[in-house]
Amino acid sequence: MAQGRHKPVTMYLRPSCPFCLMARELLEARQVGVDEIDINVEPERRGEMIEKSGRRTVPQIFINDVPIGGYDELAALARSGRLDELLGRD
């Protein structure tokens, strides 16, 4: 995936999760590179996700290590125009 100039984005996900796929598509459409952590492949990282986000569901998305939530929160940020701001884009 192409990585433009923006703050780092990390997403904990499961490949079978439709909300994870929608989040990936939303970020890809904005040419945002994402460090994806598949908790099926690395189940020990699920505890890390819960500790960092306080949530148990996927996706959990972080921008510059700040938890923003899941797909619904990501989509709301995109609709409001705040996503680009959080990513450090002008």
Secondary structure, DSSP 8 states (H G I E B T S, - for coil): ----SS--EEEEE-TT-HHHHHHHHHHHHTT---EEEETTT-TTHHHHHHHHHS--SS-EEEETTEEEESHHHHHHHHHHTHHHHHTT--
